[in-house]
Amino acid sequence: MVGLLPIHLHVFLEYDRNDIRLVGGESASEGRVEIRANSSSPWGTVCDDSWDLNDAHVVCRYLGYSL
């Protein structure tokens, strides 16, 4: 699935679902958010400055989790 993911400063980037993941949590549905530009790029952690519950909801929906 390709979609738009809003990030800080209301910039929208296009990402494939395989280019966003949660890592470091105790289960598959928790952890820090990482993204990569494409399948050959390294993973990078999303900065949580100004991160709020709305941002978390967007990522959860994007990854297929229900709220």
Long-range contacts (C-beta under 8 A, 24 or more apart in sequence): 3-62, 5-35, 5-58, 5-59, 5-62, 6-55, 6-58, 7-46, 8-47, 8-49, 8-50, 8-51, 17-62, 17-63, 17-64, 20-59, 20-62, 20-63, 21-63, 22-63, 29-65, 33-59
